[in-house]
Amino acid sequence: MEMVLYMKGLDCPNCAEKIRAASAKIPFVKEANMNFMAKKLSLVVASESGDAVLKEVQRITASLEPDVEVSLLENAAFEHSHEDEDEGDVKSEIIKIAAAAVIFAAGLFFHDKDISLWIFLAAYFIAGLDVLITAGKNIIKLRPFDECFLMTIATLGAFFIKEYPEGAAVMILYQTGELFQSLAVRRSRKSISELMDIRPDSASVKRDGEVIDVPAETVQKGEIIVVKAGEKIPLDGVVISGTTTIDTSALTGESVPRDASKGSEVIGGCVNLSGVIEVETTKEFGESTASKILELVENASAKKARSEQFITRFARWYTPCVVIAAVLLAVVPTIVKGYDQQNVYNALSFLVVSCPCALVISVPLSFFGGIGGASARGMLIKGGVTMEQLAECKTVVFDKTGTLTDGTFDITKIIPADRSEDELLALAAMAEQGSNHPAAAAVMRRFNGTAESAEITEIAGRGVKAENGGRTVLAGNRKLMEESGVNGVPEAESAGTLIYIAENGVYAGVIEISDRIKEDAVKAIESLKGAGIKTVMLTGDRREAADITAKKLGLDEWRSELLPDGKVAAMEEIMEKSTGKTIFVGDGINDAPVLMRADAGVAMGGIGSDAAIEAADAVLMTDEPSKLIDMIKVSQKTKGIVIQNIVFSLGVKAVVLVLAALSITTMWAAVFADVGVCLIAVFNALRAGKAK
């Protein structure tokens, strides 16, 4: 079974990884995944062992991070993981650092070393007492290699060699950096908190002839809820009374409202702008589209990208190696040349630089920011790994129906032979009135009158025959005309379906039924090709229709008349030839095998479609294929920020390490290489959430 634990107060990414690693070693635990941004630890455990595992995780967490509280998520309020629960801790931390800074500044005015020592020690202990205590506990537990241990040794060492100002300043600056890092994490988490606002807490439901306000999670499927103008729709449902306009921007990122009336489907989380409507719910609170979206975004950071996996492995070895190098830097010259305080100073600078905080926090924060920013624009990306795939995209493969075309059939041409268009349409309606075929539905929508009654006979694979008295009307394909001996039927090339009409054996005309190309699809193809991305279409439609559609859109390549297994085979062939990653864009339901086979599958029009949200790696919440280029660009910008942070952090640390080893730099530069670089990387990561 799976159990999800909520880690209240978890703000240290290093500690989060340690808790995850230790939890993975607990007996009965088969798998452990930490979602740092959502403060969740997901465990796959053997049945009947949940209580024992919970107690052990609580023990592990208490030993690593005493201030973190662990509880089963089902026992914590849903909003709990998104509230600013540590506001008081932040204020006390600011007061503590400010007091230490004031005392430190006072110490700079005293030239007597004995007096200044006590002043700097006071500033040091006010700022870093908790760091010293944590370091001591970890040393006792034989887990020394963390930032608290490094800062303790480096700062106490500075006091030992009588560099009092630097010892106190390093601790104050380290705590300042930790504070800003924590604030940055909370700011990023706040974007999810704001997203949570799309789900109302209460609903006005009709029960026993009265309208009462109840918690939204208590409303059952099939109940009637009343939504007034200006209110958010609590749950998914169908309008049974009233007319209004709906603001879907919270889910789709689109500012243009949609009209809704009796029979219209509405989605929980959207805003009712005008009239009062009554809605019959079709899903319970936890199964609503908004709930699925929120769960998807909140858990996205659990799917680590290659960059995040690299940083996790790198940090595991980086700190111990630098500590060993620091010890050698102090010991080897002493053995060779004798004791020199400068060697100890250089080693202490090494220890300050060795904290991997800048990398450990900024990389996942960048991906989380990018995912959150994209979700606010109606683009759902399921994790950093998908974002990397999108950023490296060189080929986009589209489905045709419903993706590049509207997916609904309409009459696009009426070409009569010897009568008016209305007369030809009346003959077609007489023949098609009893059929459920999409083409027949298109004819009946266009025909305004009452179809003449007739005895209808379906001819499999050909069309229909309608008989009324002495009149016989045929409506179908060319084969029906040929087999019925109808002469004078013209050759025609069409992107759609052609319905040939004959009356009493005489050709009467042809009606073209087409699935219209989306206007936005042209823009989508142009923008992708402008970005150097190859465009391909795979469809099960007939060759003539596919050829005309592809040529109108300007696609680079297309294949038609493909069954589902044929689409998968074609996708594999395209992926082999592609110079980068290959993305498939479809409806998320019929194309599930291809969506799963592609490097990344993108579902179109996810609003209201559970299958689309579940099947794909990413979801465009509207039916606009042009948004795909926006998704790709957000992913590229986010990955660019990740690379910037990795290169900048490692580059600065490497330079300062070398300079420290050569006695060229001071501990102040080491502080910048740790705290300064961390802050710069974190604030750079926050830009990902604002990618445009």
Buried (B, 14 or more C-beta within 10 A) or exposed (E): EEBBBBBBBBBBBBBBBBBBBBBBEBEBBEEBBBBBBBBBBBBEBEEEBBEBBBEBBBEBBEBBBEBBBBBEBEEBEBEBBBBEBBEEEBEEBEEBBBBBBEBBEBBEEBEEEEEBBEBBBBBBEBBBEBBBEBBEBBBEEEBBBBBBBBBBBBBBBBBEBEBBBBBBBBBBBBBBBBBBBBBBBBBBBBBBBEBBEBBBBBBBBBEEEEEEEBEBBEBEBEBBBBBEEEBBBBBBBBBEBBBBBBBBBBBBBBEEBBEBEEEBEBBBBBBBBBBBBBBBBBBBBEBBBBBBBBEBBBBBBBBBBEBBEBBBEBBEEBBEEBBEBBEEBBEEBEEEEEEEEEBBBBBBBBBBBBBBBBBBBBBBBBBBBBBBBBBBBBBBBBBBBBBBBBBBBBBBBBBBBBBBBBBEBBBBBBBBBEBEBEBBBBBBBBBBBBBEBBBBBBBBEBBEEEBBEBEBEEBEEBBBBBBEEEEBBBBBBBEBBEEBEBEEBEEEEBBBBBBBBBBEEEBBBBBBBBBBBBEBBBBBBBBBBEBEBBBBBBBBBEEBBBBBBBEBBEBBBBBBEBEEEEBBBBBEEBBEEBEBBBBBBBBBBBBBBBBEBBBBBBBBBBBBBBBBBBBBBBBBBBBBBBBBBBBBBBBBBBBBBBBBBBEBBBEBBEBBBEBBBEEEBBBBBBBBBBBBBBBBBBBBBBBBBEBE
